[in-house]
Every structure is written in structure tokens, then in C-alpha cells.
Amino acid sequence: MEIELSELQREIETSVRKVCAEFNDEYWHECDEAARFPEEFYKAMADAGWLGVTMPEELGGAGLGVTEAAIMMHTVASCGGGQSAASSIHINLFGPHAIVVHGSPEQKQRWLTPLIKGQEKACFGVTEPDAGLDTTSIKTFAKKVPGGYRVSGRKMWTSTGQEAHKIVLLARTTPKSECKRPTDGMTLFYADLDRTKIEVRRIKKLGRNAVDSNATFIDDYFIPESDRIGEEGKGFHYLLDSLNPERILVGIEAIGIGRDALQRAAKYARDRVVFGRPIGKNQGIQHPLAEAWTYLESAYWMCMRAAYLYDHGLPCGAEANAAKFLSARAAFDAATKAVLTHGGMGYAREFQVERLFRESMLPRIAPVTEQMILSFIAERVLELPKSY
């Protein structure tokens, strides 16, 4: 069995790297410091056609798979922009997948075309403050009224909410207590993010400051029926179409951050001379960095394995979750070692590794915690009794 990238996949990597090369450390440092969305980078990726890499060809997309998207996002994250670069375009790859699979032809044309062209941005409204990862316990409710729905509720960690024109919104249309199964009775919408009627409040956070996260407050907001994705009550099941690709992409983006941090550490170790010799000549520096490489490499191929399974219509839940778990830990380990290799300068913003270190924490937490992943594998793979 051959394990290598195809010619097309290598071309994707080369082409994306060429776009990313236009944006240097100073650019990403400024975006992070000013908490400013990387609009120029977003536009460059849109102009090059990369926002539609997984979108249908008839709408202007490339119609490629999660494997190609993963290669693209690994390249984006590894070229200096880290989470700030990856998260600015990440939603385009997995967020609208429910529309691709379950949307009507009219909805696909109306919603996906402007996303592909970079004319509109979307955000994801699923997580809630009192539900967390227990999505079946969300309280946002959409009440059926003539012509549509009246929606009230609250969402948390709505990324790009300050920039987005649209929101992928999950709401209950039937109370949980009245449903046969807790996963029933939720409906998915793709609605206008009207800030005159929806409050989007920015959350101050540790890293990835160029891409905002928000608390979102919705009070009696009307959404027309034409903005509902698929059938009423099946939103949670539609959402599942996006979960495995999201885990794969988050994982491989983490690998990109870890590899960038590792390369910066190796360069510093070659250049930094102490006691008459480069510090990289010392095994106390060499071995931790070499070990980080091995973990990053193995996690990368786990991501690619999961992507392959998904693109071939094979079960990949365990692999996608394991890929995200391994990648997040490997990236955090590499970024930590990069800071330590730089010594005092690793704590300074000049060498960028402190920014990558801050961003490497995010994949360990989101979009699903390590503990939930381990519980999933214990239950679904090892056939152990459910623990929660």
C-alpha cells in the first residue's frame, strides 16, 4: 500500500503555500495584536478559489474531498498564520456541509455561491452556555409562526460573529421532553445575522485573537421558512454530516501549528550560540525536538487516514476523533518545546512561538474535549458501558 500524496494534492500544497507566502510574521502579529480579522488573507484565498475546495463544481467550487481540504488547511496553518489564518476560512469547509447534502437546489445557489466567491462569511451557532457538549439539551427555541419561525435563545463561542453575514443555527422546534429520542426535535437554519436584532458580544480570550469568538443573544428573531435546511426536527442528524470532517480539519490544522513551531525552534537552535557552540548541538535540545517531530508525523497520517475513510464513504468516527486527539496533543507538545528551546526569548512576542503556543491550546479544548473523545472510543470501539 502506497502512502503518499498524489500529483493533484502536491499541487494544492504548493499553490496554497504560494498564497500564504504573501503574508509574513509581521502581518499575523499585527492581526493578533489588534484583534483584527485577516481580511486581506481571506480575500487572497477567495480570489485564488480556495474557499470552495469542497463545494459543488456547478456552483463554482472544486468539488474535492476532505483529504484535499485537509492538505490545504495543514498548509495554511503551517505557514505562520496558525489559528488566525486557519479559522478565518475553516467554517467554509465544514459549516455549510449540511446545505450541500440536505439543501434544496435554490438554497445551494443562493447560499453557497457567495461563500465560494468570498462575498459572504458564515458563523456557527450550536454551542450554548448551559448545554456545552450536551447538544441535545440546547434551549434556543424556534416557534412555528405563519411564514417561518420566531427564535429566542443564546449561543456561545460563535466564531467570526463580528464579521459574518450568515449564521448556521441549531434550535429546538420540539421540547426535548416531548421527543422520542433526545436527538430529535432540533432544526437547522441558515439565517441572516442581523445585528440590529441579534446581539453579538465579543469574548476576550487567550489566543487566536484575529478571529473573534462571541456570545450571541437572540430574542424573538423571525427566520423565514425558506431559510430552514431540510426537514423540521432533523437538524441534529444533519449536523452529524459535519462533525467528522470538522475533527479531521481541526486536527490537521493543529499539526500545521506544531510543525511551524518546531521549525522555528530548530532554526533558533542552529543559530543560537552559547558557550561557543550552537545550542542545537546539545542532545538536551535535540532529543525533545526530535521527539516532537515523531508525534507530529504520526498524528498527521492519522488525520489523512480518517480523511481517506470519510471520502470513501467508510466509517471513520473513531479515526476522526483519534486524529483530533493525537494532533492536538502533539501540537501543544511541539509548541511548548519551541518556547522552551527559545528560553527567555520564547516568552517574547518577537519570535512568534509564544503566539503559536497560545493557539496550540485551542485544539485540545474545541470542538470536543479530550475526555469526550476517550469516552466515545471506549464505548464505540472497546464496547465498554457508557459512562455518562
Salt bridges, closest charged atoms under 4 A:
ASP25 OD1 - ARG264 NH2 2.83
GLU30 OE1 - ARG36 NH2 3.04
ASP32 OD2 - ARG358 NH2 3.04
GLU33 OE2 - ARG349 NH1 2.02
GLU39 OE2 - LYS121 NZ 3.17
GLU40 OE1 - ARG36 NH1 3.15
ASP47 OD2 - LYS43 NZ 2.75
GLU106 OE2 - ARG110 NE 2.62
GLU128 OE2 - LYS155 NZ 2.82
ASP130 OD2 - LYS139 NZ 3.74
ASP184 OD1 - ARG181 NH2 3.23
ASP184 OD1 - HIS237 NE2 3.34
ASP192 OD1 - LYS166 NZ 2.57
GLU199 OE2 - ARG201 NH2 2.82
GLU225 OE1 - LYS144 NZ 3.28
GLU225 OE2 - ARG228 NH1 3.47
ASP227 OD1 - ARG110 NH1 3.12
GLU231 OE1 - LYS234 NZ 3.43
ASP241 OD2 - HIS102 NE2 2.63
GLU253 OE2 - HIS90 ND1 2.58
ASP260 OD1 - ARG264 NE 3.02
ASP271 OD2 - LYS267 NZ 2.76
GLU291 OE1 - LYS337 NZ 3.06
GLU297 OE1 - ARG259 NH2 2.71
ASP333 OD2 - LYS337 NZ 3.14
GLU354 OE2 - ARG349 NE 3.70
GLU354 OE1 - ARG358 NE 2.87
GLU370 OE1 - ARG329 NH2 3.15
GLU370 OE2 - ARG364 NE 2.79
GLU379 OE2 - ARG380 NE 3.75
